[in-house]
């Protein structure tokens, strides 16, 4: 009798996606806010605040994609073709963003063009990720082991709302990061931008939270059938509490790290909410985690390496953030 | 609808992987070259090695960044366009891709910062060690990706249940029959490609009388190295060919445009293969040489394509010509290397402007050879994605329409036509500055860095009390 590795892989993949959202989320968010920055010196400063960690953050996307393929190949084979265009748009936007990032330093004559490229690239990539999220929550038309719908099915009003939600959400994380890393006028800009983003997040989250159970009876059942509200109620209540904390933190009530941390907690709670809604499905309403899992031999073979290498990777990531702690200043350039 | 999602998906994959493969073809080689230079600097303490290494590290940083960005696109292709391939092979292949990501990617990422900008921040031995680790990372990357590719060419260690592959023996899966030869042939091919870029750049500098000490050292060391690498590559290619003859006879028959089975077969130097009529036009044959080269025996038998049904034959013209381009370039390279080393006698190597010009002209040929070799092996595997077991036409995502793929393909075309010329331009600028240029840490002018400084560990430390 072999050990069931599915829960372990669910946890690893869940953590992987959360790490990606946390890490690339704030630097995409900084890219979104970058377009609204008041002047060139602040734009340079904003860029320097994310420069050292940008490349490392995107490697989580590769690990997320390959991890899904390895742990739940059936989900990969159904979901990825179903979100064909959002994935392509996201990849193209990330490519353009990466090129713009390199070139704004080296091609000073066209700096405005590259600056626009960076902020549009960040915004479009984020919106595309939100479309993927919306399509995922709504579920896919499945026939046997294939996605049976059209590549345009994912462009629904609901997905547009989740797309906007993610743009506001990443912008909020980005604002939290900038408050942590900057001071003076630029920090004041980040606090203002953060409040706008928080309003957007609240509106979009409430919309999604009402829309989802209305559209899906199973999800409504999961949240509202007695006695579920008794132990699920803390999720929305805590989210509301942290939204309040976030608002006060953005206004400067607490420490400079609180806006970023409270935004992360809000993300974690929304993430938990989605997981509660969809459990135990990985292809919503079609395949459970266990049905979509790869063979035990595959999972075991990869687990050996993952459990040895992942902690090292996490330690290294943590260490590189530690090295770059503190405020960015005008006179230090690095990336 | 005229647009065929299968054909367009294949073209899209060709487009994204052909551009992508150019980067590892260069970064794998240059990472090892940098490790060698750092080693030479560490042990001999000659400043020239330090300047040469710093110069190539700058070029490496741009190509590595482009490799990461274009590499992110690759795994998603399997899902978006080849979902049935993913479903069928994931149990066997996905851990290989995942191990590539885990080991190689992060080994590179962890030591890259130290290599690029840690020169003044870490002890010398640690900088050398970081260079070694980055080089190891690029080689491990090649190891896993080529293991996966080789498994698709010569599958082993699996069992097939309801059209899906399941792992039975991981060491057989990884060390499948064609893997050692493909790994050796590809990595040495990458080394040779890089080495030709290095002598091209050195020749360019010498013709302009710039950084003469550094350029001479680059040209001389690399020509010695190539004197070993190019013949080794030809030997490895020959061994790889014997392996293909044994495990992928249809590919070999297509490469040689051999329609009929026979012994004492000729070597066809040139022909216009005619797939429909199963014959060659305008063939130039050398008697018996085909059997001699392919089987190492003048009486050796080569199976012709007519032994297989038409729907199991690869297209012949593409592998036939691609292979000849690769071999032709290999022979040109051998000639350049032999002439160059011969010219050392009497010290004419650095003086002959004709030879230096020739080095500049052949500098990009390695990339062409890599693409040609890759085309030979991938088109030669057709019509299969997993040789003999899973057809390419049965692998494409069933939900895609021709219009879907045409739209995404157009997007990838535009993106790559921006990214690659832009990256090329950056590298050309660095080369024009030469190894006599400024150090890696550009001074910060007027509140913004002149160019991004890939500092990692500890650079702000200087500003902290």
Interface residues (C-beta under 8 A of the other chain):
Chain A: X41 X44 X48 X51 X52 X55 X56 X58 X59 X61 X62 X63 X65 X66 X67 X69 X70 X73 X74 X76 X77 X78 X79 X80 X81 X82 X84 X85 X87 X88 X89 X91 X92 X94 X95 X96 X98 X99 X101 X102 X103 X105 X106 X145 X146 X147 X148 X149 X150 X151 X294 X295 X297 X298 X301 X302 X305 X306 X309 X310 X312 X313 X316 X320 X323 X324 X326 X329 X330 X331 X332 X333 X334 X335
Chain B: X62 X65 X68 X69 X70 X71 X72 X73 X75 X76 X78 X79 X80 X81 X83 X84 X86 X87 X90 X91 X92 X94 X95 X97 X98 X99 X101 X102 X103 X105 X106 X109 X110 X113 X117 X166 X167 X168 X170 X397 X398 X399 X400 X401 X404 X407 X408 X411 X412 X415 X418 X419 X422 X423 X426 X429 X444 X447 X448 X449 X450 X451 X452 X453 X454 X455 X456 X457 X458 X459 X460 X463 X464
